[in-house]
Amino acid sequence: MERTDNDTWDLATSVGATATMVAAGRARATRAEPALIDDPFAEPLVRAVGIDFFTRWASGDLDAATVDIPGAPWGMQQMTDLLAARTRYFDAFFTDAAHAGIRQAVILASGLDARGYRLAWPAGTVVFEIDVPDVLTFKARTLAQLGAAPTADIREVPIDLRDDWPTSLRASGFDPTAPSAWSAEGLLPFLPADAQDRLLDNITALSASGSRLSCEVSLIGSDPDGASTQELDPITARWQEHGFDVELGELGYPGPRNDVDDYLGARGWTTVRTQLTALLADTGLALPPPIDGRHSLSDNYYSTAVRK
């Protein structure tokens, strides 16, 4: 089902299922030999959601050769490789920000992210997690049942990012006069182009000098005709044979949008761009194949920006 302006979801439906897919990828990367990341909470969170396809992938019961199409530009193994590289990138981003003295972190569309439990945050750090109420409630309850203890002061901000989240964030104790570290990981493609601009504008308005922002920027689907999203169709059809029933190609908002680095640069941020291919190479992982004439994973980049 295609997205609408007022659609809702949980961790097993619509765009919420992508949060479970991401956690399954992190679990698989944690299981790799040698382990590419360390996220001990990913697999139990996926199991708690109960999507059998992702549970089997997270636990290692599904083989990539079974569910992926050889030579395809996307698949469960490519997803896992991407998540290993991107998790390392965002972990380093928050660690570097903490070393620089920043004690406010904001995780936008936090999903099943467990950084508030697995990173070594300095004393006095507050981690704000923004997501829809059902997602935050489920994650907090499941982690409590696992006996997980937070490593920072976690403040839940239960609100849809399409609503007035800045007011809710401030009401949770966020201090806009102090520098903060923001992450937009796996988020921007699931926002309309104008909503992406509003999000970046709101972050800018709330960011004191010295604040940092890290974004994952996916150019898949940004072609004027949206053709690159069609590459997902045969891939998700293969997954559906194994019980996966979410149409990934219907969850994003294709079409042109402003370049994140250019947009932030015009609003007082200094940006540094890192290509996904560089992150994969640094992690020792295979590079994604390019797609002639259209955007692919090879074009994805990660932006770290500092507010002047």
C-alpha angles and dihedrals in degrees: 000000000000120000123265133192093258103031121139134206147173129211093282100048141058116333090348089070089064088066088057091046089052092050090049089054091050090050091051091048089051089053093050120115104264097021111247095199137003114238109144092174098057099080097045090048091052091048090051092054089056105216099148096207093056093041090056091047093047092049095047095248093122120067120217091230089060099052105025131075113234111248094009118141092235138030144133092281093049088048091052092048091049091050093049091054095041094047090054089049096052093041089055091046093057093041092052091047090052091049087053090058101259111147101179121076125180120196109195116210088002096184110167093342109142101188089122087065106034107037121082099241118188117251112278096029117142118203115199115201116198121195141115114299098250092054096049093045092050094049095047092047094048094047090049090053088052090054091242116164121209117241093208139030100280116203116190116215104193104198141111112254088230089067131064096295096156090066092048091047093053090046088057091060103271111157112213091191092064124071116261140189117230130191128197100183119170090347116099099070089058092058125077113251094256091047090054089056092048091050092053091045091052092048090050092050091051097044121097121206110291094031118140133214129191121192135182107221117200118189094187107116094020093104110114092246094041088232097144092068088065088070087075095061101081090038096054089043087060091049091050089061086065096047105275110134106175118109101222092187090064097053102072133063109244125201138071121321138169117284108252097222093048092046094050093043090058089054101054103277126127109217137200118197124209120186119228088233089061092050092049092048091049089052092048094245131139118270118240117250116253121240115226112245096356139075118267139168088286088072097052116113140183121227126203113188133186122205113232 
